[in-house]
Amino acid sequence: MRARLEQAVKNHKFAVHGRKPVQISISLGSASFPEDGRTFDALMAVADSRLYDAKAARSGRPPNPAGYQSFTGRRNVPTN
């Protein structure tokens, strides 16, 4: 579903104030219960990490090796 949404937005031409159509992109991250986490905080951490990995991939940067815990500033977000 994530890939389908990203592609649909990428393929749509958005008109900005009557000017030429512009192309935009979105990045989405997802997480599934219970595979990726059993708490709201854990699921949000995993989804956010995947969001930043998607952005990095689109720009040609490597994903963050610190993973999901890097964005939270908390090193103790349990995923299970």
C-alpha angles and dihedrals in degrees: 000000000000093000092046092053093047091050094046092054092044092053095047118092111219118206113220114203094325094307129120115306115268129209119227133180135209133204121213133186126199139189132186130217123261100001095061099030145333100223133060091243092051093049092048091049093052093045092048092049090052090049091056091044089055091050091048092049092051091052094044095249120132117252118264108269091209088070127193097348095061096075098049099057084226118106095192106064103135115212095203 
